[in-house]
Amino acid sequence: MAEVLTRVDQLAQKPRVVLFGLPGCGKTTLGRQLENYFGYAFYDTDDDLTAECLVACEKNLPFTTKMRRDWHDVINNRVSDLITDSPKIAVASPFSRDEYRREFLQQFPGFEFVYVQCPEPLRIERVIKRQQAIPGHPLTLDYAVECVQTFQAITIPFIAYSYVRASISKL
């Protein structure tokens, strides 16, 4: 049974975390809270989507193995840089494939994976709001819905974080 957390201050006890889950579940929101209130270096891997990945998102096409590999190479390089500079790090990434989760843990054994979850209607609402707030954002609603089908079972050790509409007050 995975450890289950429901408050960001509980999560802030972990020095290096990977926030992973479906699009719209709250990974970026949680990462920003760790950054703003607890001094974490925050890295959203969506910021480094390759050109090929961006086109696939816009056209609702699945990522190929090569596209995923190229993107994860960029992610691994950026995390290597962060480790040099920051004792507390939060990485937000879908990590929908188990092989990439395992590879990351082998390369960066000090990280803990945190599976961020929220109710499906809230997840969809968040994706729609993101599209409205950020014109041209590559993640479409259709793509976010399709991701449910391609998200692989979790076989690595992880912490579960249940995200609900809660706001954080500065602790």
C-alpha positions as CSV (number, residue, x, y, z in Angstrom):
1,M,0.0,0.0,0.0
2,A,1.4,3.4,-1.0
3,E,1.7,6.2,1.5
4,V,-1.1,8.7,0.9
5,L,-0.7,12.4,1.3
6,T,-3.4,15.1,1.0
7,R,-1.5,18.3,2.1
8,V,1.4,20.0,0.4
9,D,3.2,20.6,3.7
10,Q,3.3,16.8,4.1
11,L,4.9,16.5,0.7
12,A,7.4,19.3,1.6
13,Q,9.1,16.9,4.0
14,K,10.4,15.0,0.9
15,P,13.5,16.7,-0.5
16,R,13.4,15.5,-4.1
17,V,10.1,14.5,-5.7
18,V,8.7,13.7,-9.2
19,L,5.1,14.7,-9.4
20,F,3.5,12.5,-12.1
21,G,0.1,11.7,-13.4
22,L,-2.5,12.5,-16.1
23,P,-2.7,15.9,-17.7
24,G,-4.8,18.3,-15.5
25,C,-4.4,16.4,-12.3
26,G,-2.5,19.2,-10.5
27,K,1.2,18.4,-11.0
28,T,2.1,21.9,-11.9
29,T,-0.1,23.5,-9.3
30,L,1.5,21.3,-6.6
31,G,5.0,22.0,-7.9
32,R,4.4,25.7,-7.9
33,Q,3.2,25.5,-4.3
34,L,6.4,23.6,-3.3
35,E,8.4,26.3,-5.1
36,N,6.6,29.3,-3.7
37,Y,6.0,28.2,-0.2
38,F,8.8,25.7,0.6
39,G,11.8,26.9,-1.5
40,Y,11.9,24.0,-4.0
41,A,13.5,24.4,-7.4
42,F,10.6,23.5,-9.7
43,Y,10.9,22.0,-13.2
44,D,7.8,21.4,-15.4
45,T,9.0,19.0,-18.1
46,D,6.2,20.3,-20.4
47,D,8.4,23.4,-20.8
48,D,10.9,21.2,-22.6
49,L,8.6,19.3,-25.0
50,T,10.4,18.7,-28.2
51,A,9.0,20.2,-31.5
52,E,7.9,16.8,-32.5
53,C,6.0,16.2,-29.3
54,L,4.3,19.6,-29.6
55,V,3.1,18.8,-33.1
56,A,1.8,15.4,-31.9
57,C,-0.2,17.1,-29.0
58,E,-1.7,19.6,-31.4
59,K,-2.8,16.8,-33.8
60,N,-3.9,14.4,-31.1
61,L,-1.3,11.8,-32.2
62,P,0.5,9.5,-29.8
63,F,4.2,10.1,-29.1
64,T,6.5,7.6,-30.8
65,T,9.2,5.8,-28.9
66,K,11.8,8.1,-30.5
67,M,9.8,11.2,-29.5
68,R,9.6,10.0,-25.9
69,R,13.3,9.0,-25.8
70,D,14.3,12.5,-27.1
71,W,12.1,14.2,-24.6
72,H,13.3,12.1,-21.7
73,D,16.9,12.7,-22.7
74,V,16.2,16.5,-22.3
75,I,14.5,15.9,-19.0
76,N,17.4,13.8,-17.6
77,N,19.9,16.5,-18.6
78,R,17.9,19.3,-17.0
79,V,17.5,17.3,-13.7
80,S,21.2,16.6,-13.7
81,D,21.8,20.4,-13.8
82,L,19.2,21.0,-11.0
83,I,20.8,18.4,-8.7
84,T,24.0,20.4,-8.8
85,D,22.3,23.6,-7.7
86,S,19.4,22.7,-5.5
87,P,18.9,20.5,-2.4
88,K,15.1,20.5,-2.8
89,I,13.7,19.7,-6.2
90,A,10.2,19.1,-7.6
91,V,9.8,17.8,-11.1
92,A,6.3,17.7,-12.8
93,S,6.0,15.3,-15.6
94,P,3.4,12.8,-16.9
95,F,5.8,9.9,-16.8
96,S,3.1,7.8,-18.4
97,R,5.5,4.9,-19.3
98,D,6.9,2.6,-16.6
99,E,10.2,2.1,-18.4
100,Y,10.9,5.9,-18.1
101,R,10.0,5.9,-14.4
102,R,12.4,3.1,-13.7
103,E,15.1,4.7,-15.8
104,F,14.7,8.0,-14.0
105,L,15.0,6.2,-10.6
106,Q,18.1,4.4,-11.7
107,Q,19.7,7.6,-12.8
108,F,18.5,9.7,-9.9
109,P,18.0,7.4,-6.9
110,G,17.4,10.2,-4.4
111,F,14.0,11.1,-5.9
112,E,10.6,9.8,-4.7
113,F,7.7,9.5,-7.2
114,V,4.4,11.1,-6.2
115,Y,1.3,10.0,-8.1
116,V,-0.9,13.1,-8.3
117,Q,-4.6,12.2,-8.6
118,C,-7.9,14.1,-8.7
119,P,-11.5,13.3,-9.7
120,E,-11.9,13.0,-13.5
121,P,-14.4,15.9,-13.8
122,L,-12.0,18.2,-12.0
123,R,-9.1,17.0,-14.2
124,I,-11.1,17.8,-17.4
125,E,-12.2,21.2,-16.0
126,R,-8.6,22.0,-15.3
127,V,-7.5,21.1,-18.9
128,I,-10.3,23.3,-20.3
129,K,-9.3,26.2,-18.1
130,R,-5.7,25.8,-19.1
131,Q,-6.6,26.0,-22.8
132,Q,-8.6,29.2,-22.1
133,A,-6.0,30.8,-20.0
134,I,-3.0,29.9,-22.2
135,P,-3.9,30.4,-25.9
136,G,-1.9,28.0,-28.0
137,H,-1.2,25.6,-25.2
138,P,-0.4,22.3,-27.0
139,L,-2.5,20.1,-24.7
140,T,-5.9,19.6,-26.2
141,L,-8.9,18.2,-24.3
142,D,-9.0,15.3,-26.7
143,Y,-5.4,14.5,-26.1
144,A,-5.8,14.7,-22.3
145,V,-8.7,12.3,-22.5
146,E,-6.7,9.9,-24.7
147,C,-3.9,9.9,-22.2
148,V,-6.0,7.8,-19.8
149,Q,-5.7,4.9,-22.3
150,T,-1.9,5.1,-22.6
151,F,-1.0,5.7,-19.0
152,Q,0.8,2.5,-17.9
153,A,0.3,0.7,-14.6
154,I,2.6,1.9,-11.8
155,T,5.1,-0.8,-10.7
156,I,7.7,1.4,-9.0
157,P,7.5,2.5,-5.4
158,F,5.4,5.7,-5.1
159,I,3.5,8.0,-2.8
160,A,-0.1,8.9,-3.6
161,Y,-1.1,12.5,-3.5
162,S,-4.9,13.1,-3.6
163,Y,-5.5,16.6,-5.0
164,V,-8.8,18.3,-4.3
165,R,-9.9,21.9,-4.6
166,A,-7.8,23.0,-1.7
167,S,-5.9,26.2,-1.5
168,I,-2.7,26.6,0.6
169,S,-2.2,29.3,3.1
170,K,1.4,30.2,3.8
171,L,2.6,28.0,6.6
